[in-house]
């Protein structure tokens, strides 16, 4: 009997709480990298292709809701429930700066030229920090209609995208005037908003719907109803012919962009899927879940006989498979988190 084609994921352990955000770097001379945010307060950096753990960024005192890498994967940023956004050296793991806020930071994003860091959160304020002068007060855009859930840059850093936790729609802000120039209407709050690698599309997830918008003219290009409430969606970056979505039913689904037809339905997570992202080469995609794991799935299925089979990737508690010299080179300056802070509440923890 023919073996059934299934996608066998790499399973990345290490987080002790739900994984709530994932971000892939572009391809660099050293490959590409994956950073994850978790309610355990410790963002982790991994090899984007193999899932092998590189290091853990230590310093937050609350749940980390958002994370990102700059275009060269030399610096990382994270936003947390401890009322800070932090800038990190992605080579050593050192904290470069901590940007104080007055409430939970839910989202952060490096500008395309990597000179600016954008943050947003429960304060209903967008802040733009100059990374060449991190001590300087940020530029503030303070008329968001609701608490900010997602942020992104587009149009060569001339436009900012944001969505809110409590009301529908995506707002597009002109950076120079700090005013909303367009709103993309959705029925439900947008929980995921991604600008495609080529800058053509904005991919959003709201309720049971995944939508694709023209990033230049802002018209609705595609809208597909999903089998469940989805929390995140991501468009394949090379050909743009597939997208992946994940949500409350614990499945990670791959779809045809042109028709909305389901191509694959991947089983493996043991809790709702909070975030999905395609790798920059489009040959794999990652998912983060309430179960505390990250799973990396190949876009093209392999042949296997057991759908529950999974391959482990290196984690802080896993056996390291690379040679000792490689480990020293990769994790120099990084530290494994010794104390995990159980903090995902809205109250700022005492210092």
N, C-alpha and C positions, 0 to 999 in steps of 0.2 A: 504494500500500500504506500502511496506517495506521502512523504512527510509534509505536514502543513507548514507553510511559510509563516514565521512569526518574527516579531522584532524582539530581540533579546537585549535588554538594556544593561548598561554599566550602572551599578548602584554605588553612589557616593555617600558614605556614612560620615559622621563627625558632629553634626549639629544635634543638640539635645532637645530642641524645641522646633516648632513649625518653621519651615522655610517659606518666606513671604515675598522674596524678590530675587531675580537672577539677572545678570548682565554679562554679555560677551564683549570682549574687546575686538577691535578690528584685527586683521592679520598683521603681525609685526615680524621683524627679522628673527625673533625668537619663537615664532608660532603665535597662537592666540590663547586667551585666558578667560576663565569664567570666575566671576565673583558672586557670592551668595549672601543674602541678608536673612537673618533669623531672629526669632523672639528670644533666643538664648544670649543675645547681646554681643556676639562675636562673629563679625563677617569673616568669610573664608575665601581664600584664593586658590584656584585649581588650574591645572593644565586643561585647556578647553577641549582638546582632542581626546585625551585619555581619562580625564576626570581625576587624575592623581592630585592629591593634596599638596599644596606648596607652603601655605602658611595661614596663620590666624591673626587678625588685627585685634589687639587687646586695648581696651580703654573705655568703651561705652559702659554705662551703668543702667541701661534699660534696653528694651526690645529694639532691634534695628529693623526698620521698615523699608529702607531703600538703600541701594548701593550702585556704584558705577565705576568704570575705569576711563581714563582719558584715552585719546586716540593712539598713543604710543604704549599704553599699559604701564606707564612709569609711575602714575599716581592713581590712587583710589579715593573715593568719597563715600560717606555713609550718613544716613539720617536716622535719628533715634528718638525713642520715647523719653530719653533723658534730657530733652530740650536742647540738643546740640546736633550740629552736622560736623563731621570730622574729615579732615584731609590727611591722607596717608601716603607714605613712600611705599610704592608697591614692590620695590626691590628689597628693602630691609624690614618693612613692617612698622617703621617708626611713625608715630603721630607727628604730622607737620604743623597742624593747627586745629583748634577747636572753635567753631563758630557758634556763639551762644544765641539761643532763641528764647521766646517766652512761652512756648508750648511745644507739643509733639511735632517733630519733623517727619513728614510722611514721604517726601519725594526729594530727589536731588539729581542734577544732571550737569555734566561738563559741557561748556560751549564747544563748538566745532574746532575753534582755534585753541582750545584748552586754557585760555586765559581767564575764564570766568566760571563760577560755580553758581548754579541756580538752585534754590531750595523753596519748598512750600510745605504747608502743614495745617495744623488745627487753628493757627492764628488768622487764616484767611489772607495771608500776606505772602507775596512772591518777593524773594530777596535775591539780589545779584551781587555776589562777592567778587572783588578783583583779586585774583590769586597772586598777582605780582605785588600787591599791597594788602595782605590778608588782615592786617591790623586796622585797616581803614573801615569806616562804617559802610555797610552795604547800600546799594540803591534799592529802594523799596517800592513795590507796586501793591497798594493796600486796598484795592476795591474789588477783590474777588467776591462773588456772590455767595460763596460757601467755603467750608473747610477743604483744603486742597489735597487731592488724592494722587494725581500724577502730574509730572512736568516733562517737557521736552523742548529742544531747540529745533528750528528749521529755518530755511531760506538764508543760509550762511550767517546764522546768529542774529538775523534781523527780526525774527518772529519767535514768540514763545507760545507754547501750547500748554494748557492746563485743564484738568477736570476736577470735579468736586465729589466729596464722599456722600453728600446728602441731596444733591439735585442733578438732573440729567444734563447732557450737553458737554461739548468741548469748546473752550474759549481760546481764541487766537488773539494774541496781544502784539501790537506794534511796539518794539523795544524802545524806539526813540520817543514816542508820545506816551508810552505806558498806558495805552487805552485798548479796550477790546475792539477789534476791527471785524470780527466774524464769530458767530457761534454755530457749531455743528450740532443740530438738534438730535437728541436721543430720548427715548421714553424713560429709561432707567439711568441711574448714575453710572458713569464710565469708570470701570475698575482697572482697565488696561488701555494704554494709548502708546503706539509705537510708530515712529517715522521710519519708512523703509530705507534700506541701505542706499538706494539710488535717489532717494528724495522724492519719489513719485507719489507714494501712497501714505496715508495715515490709517493704521489698523486699530480699531477700537473694539472693546468687549463691553456690552452693557446688557444686564439681565440674561436672557436666552438668545442674544443676538450678537453676531460678529459682523462688523461693517468695515468697508474699505472706501476711503474718501480720496479724491484728487487733492494732493497736497499743495497744488498751485492755484487751482480754480475753486477748490473746496466743494465740488459737487459730489454727491453720493454715487459711487461706482458700482459697488456690490453690497448686498445685505443678505445674510443667511441666518435662518433660525436653527439653533443648536438643539441637540437632544436633551440638554439640561441647562441650568443656570451656569454660565461660564464666567470665570474670573479673569482669564488672560487669553490672549491670542497673539500669534506672531506669523509674519509672512516670510516665506522662503526668499532669501536675499539675492540669489544668483539669477534664476529664471522667473521668479515671481509667480510660479504656476501651482504652488501648494501653500497651505497654511495649516497651522497646528493650533488647537484650542484645548483648554482644560478647565475643570470646574468641580462642582459639588459631588458629582457621581463617581469621582476617583479615577476616571478613565482619561487617557491622553489620546485625542483623536486627530488624525491627519486628513485633510480635505483637499479636493481639487478647487483651485481658486476660480476657475472659469465656470464651473457647473455647481459647486457646492457639494458634490458627491463625496461621501466618506470613503477614503482610501484605506485607512487602517484605524483600528481601535485597540489601543495598547493597555493591557492589564498589568498591574504591578504595585501601584501605590495602595496604602492602607488608610488613606484619609483624603479629604478634598484636595484638589490640585489648585494651588494659589498662584502659580506663575509658570509660564512656558516661554522659551526663547529659542529661535533658530541660531545655530552657529554661523559665523560669517561666511563659511564656504557652502552652507546649505546642505551638507551631507549628513548632518545630525541635528537633533534638537534636544534641549534639556527641560526638565520639569521639576518643580519644587513643591512639596506637599506638607500638609498638616502632620504627616507621619515623621517629619524631620529628615527625610532623605531627599537627595537629588538623583534623578535618573536621566541618563543620557541615551537617547534612542537613535539608531541609524535610520536615515530616511528610506533607504532601500532595505526590505526585510531580508533576514538570513534564513537559512533552512534549519529547522529544529523540530523536535518532537514534543517538547515540554514547554507550554506557554508560561509556566511559573518560573522557568529557569532564569537566573540573573547572574551577571558577572560582576564580582566586586571590583571597585576601584580603590586606590589607596586612600586611606583616611587617617586621622590622628590615632585611631585605635586599631588600624589595619596593619598587616604586615607590609613593610615597604619593599617593593619589588625592584626598584632601581638601585644601581650600585652606590656605595657610600659617598664617593666623590660627587656624584650628581645631587645627592640629597643635601650635602653641605653647601653646594653652589646654589641650589634652589631655595633653601629655607634659612640661609644665613640672615641673622637678625630677627627672624620670626620666633614666636613663642607659642607653644600649645597652651590654650586656656586652662588654668588650673582651677579657677572658681567660676562656675556658670551662674550668672545672675538671673533669677526667675522674675523678670520685670517686664510686663507688657501692659501695664496699666497706664492710665492717663496722668496719674500724679507723679510729679517729679520726685525721684528718690532723694533721700537725705544724703548729704555728702559725708 
